[in-house]
Structures are given as C-alpha cells and as structure tokens.
Amino acid sequence: MPFDPRLIDDLARRLAGSVPESVMALRRDLEQNFKGVLQSQLAQLDLVTREEFDVQATVLRRTREKLAALEARLAELEKHG
C-alpha cells in the first residue's frame, strides 16, 4: 500500500527535529535516513488504503444483510414446511 509521501516527510521531519541541538548539523541527513527507514518499514506492512477498507466494509455489510434475509426466509419455510 502506498503511503502519502507528505505524511512520511512530516514524520521524518518531526523525528529529525527531536534530535538534540548538538547534532543539528546532521539534521538533514537524519531526516533523509528517517524517511528511508519509515518508507521501508511501512512498505513491509500488509496494510490497505482507507478506500479499500471502506469498500470491503460495505461488501461485508451487504453480505450480512443478505444472510439475515436468507435466514429469515429459511426459518419461514421451515415453519410452513
């Protein structure tokens, strides 16, 4: 799943910003390293986008509704059969 590069950039920038003043000269390098590590680790996760999740949630909701209707119909048929 691709992540929004702005989110990764922001997180890398915030991590680099938390570095002590004594190593601020390395801040840009650290920011790039943080960014690379974040991208690499996030790419290894088996995640879906919010859009994909919402689509699957909708499919599941419809499936549950159909199942409930079929169960009610079966119960009615069994009652009369």
Backbone torsions as a table, in degrees:
resi	resn	phi	psi	omega
1	MET	NA	125.5	177.9
2	PRO	-77.5	139.4	178.5
3	PHE	-100.9	153.7	176.6
4	ASP	-62.8	117.0	-177.7
5	PRO	-58.3	-28.5	179.4
6	ARG	-64.7	-36.7	178.5
7	LEU	-66.8	-42.5	178.8
8	ILE	-66.3	-43.5	178.0
9	ASP	-59.4	-44.7	-179.2
10	ASP	-63.1	-45.2	-179.9
11	LEU	-64.3	-42.9	178.2
12	ALA	-62.4	-40.6	179.1
13	ARG	-64.3	-41.6	179.8
14	ARG	-67.9	-38.6	176.6
15	LEU	-63.9	-44.7	179.1
16	ALA	-64.7	-34.2	179.2
17	GLY	-68.6	-19.2	179.7
18	SER	-86.2	-0.3	179.8
19	VAL	-72.8	140.4	179.5
20	PRO	-57.4	152.3	-178.1
21	GLU	-56.0	-31.8	-176.1
22	SER	-63.9	-18.9	180.0
23	VAL	-118.4	22.1	-178.2
24	MET	-62.0	-24.5	177.9
25	ALA	-63.1	-25.1	-179.7
26	LEU	-91.7	2.5	-172.4
27	ARG	-53.9	-47.7	-178.2
28	ARG	-62.4	-42.9	177.2
29	ASP	-63.6	-42.6	178.6
30	LEU	-62.6	-41.6	179.8
31	GLU	-60.3	-44.0	178.0
32	GLN	-65.0	-40.1	178.6
33	ASN	-66.1	-43.5	176.9
34	PHE	-58.9	-44.0	-179.0
35	LYS	-61.0	-46.2	179.8
36	GLY	-61.7	-43.6	179.9
37	VAL	-65.6	-44.0	179.3
38	LEU	-60.5	-47.2	-179.7
39	GLN	-61.3	-43.6	-179.1
40	SER	-63.3	-47.0	-177.6
41	GLN	-69.8	-40.7	179.3
42	LEU	-66.8	-33.3	179.3
43	ALA	-66.7	-25.7	-179.0
44	GLN	-80.3	-16.5	179.7
45	LEU	-76.5	144.6	179.6
46	ASP	-92.8	79.8	-175.6
47	LEU	-115.5	160.6	175.4
48	VAL	-118.4	160.2	176.6
49	THR	-73.7	163.7	177.7
50	ARG	-61.4	-39.0	179.7
51	GLU	-62.0	-45.1	178.7
52	GLU	-63.6	-40.2	178.1
53	PHE	-62.1	-46.3	-179.1
54	ASP	-62.2	-39.8	178.2
55	VAL	-62.2	-46.2	-178.9
56	GLN	-67.4	-35.3	177.1
57	ALA	-63.8	-39.4	177.9
58	THR	-65.5	-43.7	178.0
59	VAL	-61.1	-44.1	179.5
60	LEU	-63.5	-43.0	179.1
61	ARG	-60.0	-45.9	179.2
62	ARG	-63.4	-39.7	179.7
63	THR	-64.0	-42.6	177.8
64	ARG	-63.3	-39.7	178.3
65	GLU	-63.3	-43.2	178.8
66	LYS	-65.3	-40.5	178.8
67	LEU	-62.9	-43.6	178.8
68	ALA	-61.8	-41.2	179.0
69	ALA	-65.3	-41.9	178.8
70	LEU	-66.3	-38.9	177.7
71	GLU	-63.6	-41.6	178.5
72	ALA	-64.7	-41.0	179.7
73	ARG	-65.5	-42.4	178.4
74	LEU	-62.6	-43.2	178.7
75	ALA	-60.3	-40.6	178.9
76	GLU	-66.0	-42.2	178.3
77	LEU	-64.8	-41.0	178.8
78	GLU	-65.3	-34.6	-179.5
79	LYS	-66.0	-36.9	-177.5
80	HIS	-95.8	-7.7	-174.0
81	GLY	-96.6	NA	NA
